[in-house]
Amino acid sequence: MGFGDKLKSAIRKIKGKLIVFGILIVAIVIWLVMPFCVAKVNADMAAGHTFLQNMNGSTWWSTFLMEMGSGLSAPWTKIGTCFTENYIGTFLQAMKWTLIFSGLAALVGVAKAFPKHEYQDIENGSSDWCEGGEQYKVLSKKNGIILAEQNYLPVDKRGNVNVLVVRRFWCW
């Protein structure tokens, strides 16, 4: 099993979780990142300086907290504002970091879903364990005692044709 097959298996295993994770990232962008960007730029304009120049300015903090509160309560009002000329730079910078952190989290999830060994997703006792028709040296494709799909134990075979069937016991 090569790396590509393992990657496909891991993605197939957690595909639903990745979709939910993507929806969660979109929600985080709408409800947190956009209001944060608008609040930061508005606070910078109200205080007449940038955040890094003076973090102790009461004007900056009061404007930021007021804008952030209104953005969290009505995030749809900040969507259009983020794409205007004054706000787009801050928004793209915040989006870059949001996507970097969420991408790293998704990579960790995919890495944890990698198969531990090459037989992890193969049914025990199926013909998938052998390659190139090796099972037909002993088994038959057409007739005999059914073992699996297109795998029959021939009854006219010399030697031991005893069959042990091992499976779960289901009780309802």
C-alpha positions as CSV (number, residue, x, y, z in Angstrom):
1,M,0.0,0.0,0.0
2,G,1.7,3.2,-1.2
3,F,1.5,6.7,0.3
4,G,-1.2,7.7,-2.2
5,D,-3.4,4.8,-1.3
6,K,-3.0,5.5,2.4
7,L,-3.8,9.2,1.8
8,K,-7.0,8.3,-0.1
9,S,-8.0,5.8,2.6
10,A,-7.4,8.4,5.3
11,I,-9.4,11.1,3.5
12,R,-12.2,8.7,2.7
13,K,-12.3,7.7,6.4
14,I,-12.7,11.3,7.7
15,K,-14.5,12.9,4.7
16,G,-17.6,13.8,6.7
17,K,-15.5,15.3,9.5
18,L,-13.5,17.4,7.0
19,I,-16.8,18.8,5.6
20,V,-18.0,19.7,9.0
21,F,-14.6,21.3,9.8
22,G,-14.8,23.4,6.6
23,I,-18.3,24.6,7.5
24,L,-17.0,25.5,11.0
25,I,-14.1,27.5,9.5
26,V,-16.6,29.5,7.3
27,A,-18.7,30.2,10.4
28,I,-15.6,31.3,12.3
29,V,-14.6,33.7,9.5
30,I,-18.1,35.2,9.4
31,W,-18.7,35.4,13.2
32,L,-15.2,36.2,14.5
33,V,-12.7,37.2,11.8
34,M,-14.8,39.7,9.9
35,P,-16.0,41.6,13.1
36,F,-12.5,41.5,14.5
37,C,-11.0,43.1,11.3
38,V,-13.7,45.8,11.2
39,A,-13.4,46.6,14.9
40,K,-9.6,46.8,14.7
41,V,-9.6,49.2,11.7
42,N,-12.3,51.4,13.2
43,A,-10.4,51.6,16.5
44,D,-7.2,52.5,14.6
45,M,-9.1,55.3,12.8
46,A,-10.9,56.6,15.9
47,A,-7.7,56.7,18.0
48,G,-5.5,58.1,15.2
49,H,-2.8,55.5,15.6
50,T,-2.2,51.8,15.0
51,F,-2.6,49.1,17.6
52,L,1.1,48.4,17.8
53,Q,2.0,52.1,18.5
54,N,-0.1,52.4,21.7
55,M,-2.0,49.5,23.2
56,N,-2.9,51.5,26.3
57,G,-5.1,54.1,24.6
58,S,-8.5,54.0,26.2
59,T,-10.1,55.4,23.0
60,W,-8.7,52.5,21.0
61,W,-9.9,49.9,23.4
62,S,-13.4,51.4,23.9
63,T,-13.9,51.7,20.2
64,F,-12.6,48.2,19.5
65,L,-14.7,46.6,22.2
66,M,-17.9,48.5,21.1
67,E,-17.3,47.5,17.4
68,M,-16.5,43.9,18.3
69,G,-19.6,43.6,20.4
70,S,-21.8,45.0,17.6
71,G,-20.0,42.7,15.1
72,L,-20.6,39.6,17.2
73,S,-24.2,40.3,17.7
74,A,-24.9,41.1,14.0
75,P,-22.1,39.6,11.9
76,W,-23.9,40.0,8.6
77,T,-23.5,43.8,8.8
78,K,-19.7,43.4,8.7
79,I,-19.5,41.2,5.6
80,G,-19.7,44.0,3.1
81,T,-17.5,46.3,5.1
82,C,-14.5,43.8,5.1
83,F,-14.2,44.1,1.3
84,T,-13.9,47.8,1.1
85,E,-10.6,49.6,0.5
86,N,-9.8,50.5,4.2
87,Y,-10.5,47.0,5.6
88,I,-9.4,44.5,2.9
89,G,-5.7,44.5,3.9
90,T,-6.5,43.7,7.6
91,F,-9.1,41.1,6.5
92,L,-6.6,39.3,4.1
93,Q,-4.0,39.2,6.8
94,A,-6.4,37.7,9.3
95,M,-7.7,35.2,6.7
96,K,-4.1,34.1,6.0
97,W,-3.5,33.2,9.6
98,T,-7.0,31.6,10.0
99,L,-6.3,29.4,6.9
100,I,-2.8,28.5,8.1
101,F,-4.0,27.3,11.5
102,S,-7.1,25.5,10.1
103,G,-4.9,23.9,7.5
104,L,-2.5,22.6,10.1
105,A,-5.4,21.3,12.1
106,A,-6.8,19.5,9.0
107,L,-3.4,18.0,8.3
108,V,-3.2,16.6,11.9
109,G,-6.6,15.1,11.4
110,V,-5.7,13.4,8.1
111,A,-2.4,12.2,9.6
112,K,-4.2,10.6,12.5
113,A,-6.6,8.8,10.1
114,F,-3.8,7.1,8.1
115,P,-4.1,3.3,8.2
116,K,-1.8,1.7,10.7
117,H,-0.9,-1.3,8.5
118,E,-1.7,-2.4,4.9
119,Y,-4.5,-4.8,5.9
120,Q,-6.4,-2.4,8.1
121,D,-9.5,-1.8,5.8
122,I,-9.5,-5.3,4.2
123,E,-12.1,-7.8,5.4
124,N,-10.5,-10.7,7.3
125,G,-10.8,-13.9,5.3
126,S,-11.7,-12.3,2.0
127,S,-10.0,-13.0,-1.3
128,D,-8.5,-9.4,-1.2
129,W,-5.6,-10.9,0.9
130,C,-4.1,-12.7,-2.0
131,E,-3.1,-11.2,-5.4
132,G,-3.3,-12.4,-9.0
133,G,-5.7,-15.3,-8.5
134,E,-3.6,-17.1,-5.9
135,Q,-6.8,-18.3,-4.2
136,Y,-7.8,-20.3,-7.2
137,K,-4.9,-22.8,-6.7
138,V,-7.0,-24.1,-3.9
139,L,-10.5,-22.7,-4.5
140,S,-12.9,-22.7,-7.4
141,K,-14.7,-19.8,-9.1
142,K,-17.8,-21.7,-10.1
143,N,-19.1,-24.4,-7.8
144,G,-18.6,-26.0,-4.4
145,I,-19.1,-24.8,-0.8
146,I,-19.6,-21.0,-0.8
147,L,-16.8,-19.2,1.1
148,A,-17.1,-15.7,-0.3
149,E,-18.3,-14.0,-3.5
150,Q,-16.8,-16.0,-6.4
151,N,-14.8,-18.2,-4.0
152,Y,-16.0,-21.8,-3.6
153,L,-14.3,-24.7,-1.9
154,P,-14.6,-27.6,-4.4
155,V,-16.1,-30.8,-3.0
156,D,-14.4,-33.0,-5.5
157,K,-11.0,-32.0,-4.3
158,R,-8.6,-34.6,-2.9
159,G,-7.6,-34.2,0.7
160,N,-9.2,-32.2,3.5
161,V,-12.3,-30.2,2.5
162,N,-13.5,-29.4,6.1
163,V,-14.7,-25.8,6.5
164,L,-14.6,-23.8,9.7
165,V,-16.9,-20.7,9.6
166,V,-16.0,-18.1,12.1
167,R,-18.3,-15.1,12.4
168,R,-20.0,-12.9,14.9
169,F,-23.1,-14.0,16.7
170,W,-25.8,-11.4,16.3
171,C,-28.6,-11.4,18.9
172,W,-31.5,-9.0,18.7
